[in-house]
Amino acid sequence: MNILQIASLLIVLAAVFGTVNYFILKLPSAIGILVVALLTSMGALLLDRLVPSFTLADDIRTIVTNIDFSDALLEGMLGLLLFAGALHVKLSDLKDVWATVLLMATAGVALSTGVIGLGFHWLTGAPILVALVFGALISPTDPVAVMGVLKEAKLPKSLETQVAGESLFNDGVGYVVYLVLIGLAFPAAAAHGAQGGAETSPALDALRLFAQEALGGAALGLVLGWLTFRVMRHIDDYSLEVLMTLALAFGGYELAIALHVSAPIAAVCAGLLIGDIGAKHGMSDLTREYVEKFWVLVDEILNAVLFMLIGVEIFAVQLNMDALVTGVFCIALALLGRTVAVVVPILMLKPFQTFAPGVMPIMTWGGLKGGISVALALSLPESEWKSLILTVTYVIVVFSIIVQGLTVGKLANRVGREPDLV
């Protein structure tokens, strides 16, 4: 299948599964599409078990494995999704909670990686560096899913900004940590960011790579966003300005990949600048309305396709009982890592600032895992541990999206309201 046929198939399936959810399940759109896709995939697998001569599951598995989910997300969809999410977070709001966002997206990701990695090492006997790679790929939260399920909860503005900002930045930081650990655990396969020159210690290489990826990505995103804004100030044509934001998201992401800096962080920084300063000083009211509606549509369509893909990726997972049982135990491990990543930074900052009610349980249970974790697991170098890590990651992501995603809104409404809120 060529790329146009694959794209057509994905959009058709997402539309069909979304329609089934709309009329039958009536779940939130993205979660409902995932559930329908997962049930359809499991039905195909069961049918092949009951009727061995029926090869539907094998045919679907061939199609699914021909779709490079990892590349499609990490080098395509993720940039658009992060840019779209960042457009709706205002820098003025983020400024008030920057310390919390920064600490959770850095120290929080590091703590979560360590806790989950050590737990996975103890649970499975995996080499410590391989276990830490698993900790890094399962630590990032899904910003689109998080903001989508919390939008109806009507949280205090500060808490809403903390949740959105932290989920946007920990994706990028988690990806950088993953790349650093891949370089340590699988040095032969770690081509990303490799530079020629004199040999240095692994620790210095890791530090250099982290600085290059994170700081370079932020700088590139801000520079490209600022240049785009300066041009948009002299244009009053909503169709052209929408096209410019699309070019910034696509082109900036691909340029970041080519320069070996963090493309997710670049997309977030560019989106933050355009969504606040660009929208306020570089767009007319009409252009601002069109840009906002365009990116809401892009967000919804890509989110539908992404969650549908997660549902059918079950065909790429080795479904054996030992791996599934390990996955169930690792759900608790992932929640423990998320709890530490939330509680420690908040306790460190509590003497210096106040937090909204329910911040710890909401940010812990609302730390949904998503497509980036599955994509990173699929992109792991081949090893004896890849199959187990992929299965465990898939189990955690499906649990997170379905169980946590369907209950976090109710939790937020229960514990996240001020006493005088209606």
Secondary structure by P-SEA (a helix, b strand, c coil): ccaaaaaaaaaaaaaaaaaaaaccccccaaaaaaaaaaaaaaaaaaaaaaccccaaaaaaaaaaaaccccccccccaaaaaaaaaaaaccaaaaaaaaaaaaaaaaaaaaaaaaaaaaaaaaaccccaaaaaaaaaaaccccaaaaaaaaccccccaaaaaaaaaaaaaaaaaaaaaaaaaaaaaccccccccccccccccaaaaaaaaaaaaaaaaaaaaaaaaaaaaaaaaacccaaaaaaaaaaaaaaaaaaaaaacccaaaaaaaaaaaaacccccccccaaaaaaaaaaaaaaaaaaaaaaaaaaaaccccccccaaaaaaaaaaaaaaaaaaaaacaaaaaaaccccccccaaaaaaaaaccccaaaaaaaaacccccaaaaaaaaaaaaaaaaaccccccaaaaaaacccccccc
